[in-house]
Structures are given as structure tokens and as C-alpha cells.
């Protein structure tokens, strides 16, 4: 038998840590991409509102069918009031996309630097609401952070 030296005993631990670092790096990239997608989606509610408002303005000049109970002006007013009621939905979707984008970018940075573990957990919990991509990303993040080797990497970065 060969005598064991300290280098050969430490090699599997170093290899495990480098593998876990690589997994965290991949997860960080995925969080960056998902955060960028969330930030891009901020514009969609505002684009939709703009398109629907222009449709509402154009509907005032449309000819209504014979036998219709609504005049063109009444239709435009009712359509615009429904659109005004939806403004809060548009605003909440935009704010949620902004929050998701910022949290995912912060989580990506945290995974690269092995910091902000609580933020990463909170972001992953928030991502569970976004089915299917956010849920898949959250599950892989939870599974990776639950590994003891990854916890040691986070503990080392604190000191």
C-alpha cells in the first residue's frame, strides 16, 4: 500500500468544492438571465395599455351595427372605463416584474460571491410563483443551497 499524504486526502474535497462553485456559477448566470427577462417584461403592460387606449379612441369613429343598443360614444366611454379599471392590474404587473428582476440580479451576484443567502432563498420563493421557468429555477436553487458543501462556501465567505 501507498502511504497517504495530505495532498491526496484533500483532493476529493477540493474537487467537490470546485464542482459546487461551478454549479453556483451556472445558477448565477440563470438568475441573471431570468432577471433580465423580468426587467424586459416591464414594458409589456404599458405597451398593452397604450394599444388598448388607441383602440378605444378609434372606436369612437366606428359605425355601430343596426339594432345595437349602444351608440359609438357610449361604447367608447364604457370601453375606456373598463380600461381605467385595469390600470391597477397593469401597474401591479409592472411593479412585480421590476421586483423580480432586481431580486434575481441580486441573487445572481450573491451566488457568485457566496453572500446574501437569505436574499437568494427569498428570491427563489418568489420565483416559485412564476410557473414554469421560475419554479424550475427555484427548485434547482433550493436543491443546490441545501448541500452541505455549498453551505460551507457561504460560511467561508462570511469570515
C-alpha positions in Angstrom: 0.0 0.0 0.0 1.0 3.6 -0.7 1.3 5.9 2.2 -1.3 8.7 2.1 -0.1 12.2 2.0 -2.1 15.3 2.9 -2.5 16.3 -0.7 -4.2 13.1 -1.9 -6.6 13.3 1.1 -7.6 16.9 0.3 -8.1 16.4 -3.4 -11.6 15.0 -3.3 -12.7 17.8 -1.0 -11.2 20.4 -3.3 -12.8 18.8 -6.3 -16.2 18.7 -4.6 -15.9 22.4 -3.7 -14.9 23.3 -7.3 -17.8 21.4 -8.6 -20.2 23.2 -6.2 -18.6 26.5 -7.2 -19.3 25.7 -10.8 -23.0 24.8 -10.0 -23.4 28.1 -8.2 -21.9 29.9 -11.2 -24.3 28.3 -13.6 -27.2 29.2 -11.2 -26.0 32.7 -11.0 -26.0 33.0 -14.8 -29.5 31.6 -14.9 -30.6 34.1 -12.3 -29.1 37.0 -14.3 -30.9 35.8 -17.5 -34.2 35.4 -15.6 -33.8 38.8 -14.0 -33.1 40.4 -17.4 -36.2 38.7 -18.8 -38.3 40.0 -15.9 -37.0 43.6 -16.5 -37.8 43.3 -20.2 -41.4 42.3 -19.4 -42.0 45.6 -17.5 -42.7 47.3 -20.9 -45.5 44.8 -21.9 -48.3 46.1 -19.6 -47.6 49.7 -20.7 -47.5 48.7 -24.3 -50.8 46.8 -24.0 -52.4 49.8 -22.2 -51.2 52.1 -25.0 -52.6 49.8 -27.7 -55.9 49.4 -25.9 -56.2 53.2 -25.4 -55.6 53.9 -29.0 -58.3 51.2 -29.9 -60.7 53.0 -27.5 -60.1 56.3 -29.3 -60.5 54.7 -32.7 -63.8 53.0 -31.6 -65.5 56.4 -31.3 -65.4 56.8 -35.1 -66.7 53.3 -35.8 -70.2 52.7 -37.2 -72.3 50.6 -34.9 -74.5 47.8 -36.2 -78.1 48.5 -36.8 -80.2 47.3 -33.8 -77.3 47.9 -31.4 -78.4 49.4 -28.0 -75.1 51.4 -27.7 -74.0 54.3 -29.7 -70.4 54.7 -30.7 -69.8 57.3 -28.0 -71.4 55.1 -25.3 -69.3 52.1 -26.4 -66.1 54.3 -26.2 -67.0 55.5 -22.7 -67.7 52.0 -21.4 -64.6 50.6 -23.0 -62.4 53.4 -21.6 -63.9 52.9 -18.1 -63.1 49.2 -18.2 -59.6 50.1 -19.3 -59.2 52.6 -16.5 -60.3 49.9 -14.1 -57.5 47.6 -15.4 -54.8 50.3 -14.9 -54.1 48.9 -11.4 -53.5 45.4 -12.9 -51.0 46.9 -15.4 -49.2 48.8 -12.6 -49.1 45.8 -10.3 -47.7 43.6 -13.1 -45.0 46.2 -13.9 -44.0 46.5 -10.2 -43.9 42.8 -9.7 -41.7 42.4 -12.8 -39.4 45.2 -11.5 -39.1 43.5 -8.1 -38.5 40.1 -9.7 -35.8 41.5 -12.0 -33.9 43.3 -9.2 -34.1 40.3 -6.8 -32.9 37.8 -9.4 -29.9 40.0 -10.3 -29.1 40.4 -6.6 -29.4 36.6 -6.3 -27.0 36.1 -9.2 -24.5 38.4 -7.6 -25.0 36.6 -4.2 -24.4 33.2 -5.8 -21.2 34.4 -7.4 -19.8 35.9 -4.2 -21.4 33.3 -1.8 -23.3 36.0 0.1 -26.8 37.1 0.8 -28.2 33.5 1.3 -31.4 34.8 2.8 -32.0 37.0 -0.3 -31.4 34.0 -2.6 -33.9 32.0 -0.6 -36.5 34.8 -0.7 -36.0 35.3 -4.5 -36.4 31.6 -5.1 -39.6 31.5 -3.1 -40.8 34.5 -5.2 -39.8 32.7 -8.3 -42.0 29.7 -7.4 -45.0 31.9 -8.4 -43.7 32.2 -12.0 -44.6 28.8 -13.5 -42.8 27.1 -15.3 -39.4 28.8 -15.6 -39.3 30.5 -12.2 -40.4 27.3 -10.5 -37.7 25.2 -12.1 -35.0 27.8 -11.3 -36.3 28.0 -7.7 -36.2 24.2 -7.3 -32.6 23.9 -8.6 -31.6 26.8 -6.4 -33.1 25.3 -3.3 -31.5 21.9 -4.0 -28.1 23.5 -4.6 -28.2 25.7 -1.4 -29.3 22.7 0.7 -26.0 20.9 0.0 -23.5 21.0 2.9 -20.6 21.8 0.6 -22.4 25.0 -0.6 -23.3 26.0 3.0 -19.6 25.7 3.8 -18.8 28.0 0.9 -21.2 30.6 2.2 -19.8 30.3 5.7 -16.3 30.8 4.4 -17.2 34.0 2.6 -18.6 35.5 5.8 -15.2 35.3 7.5 
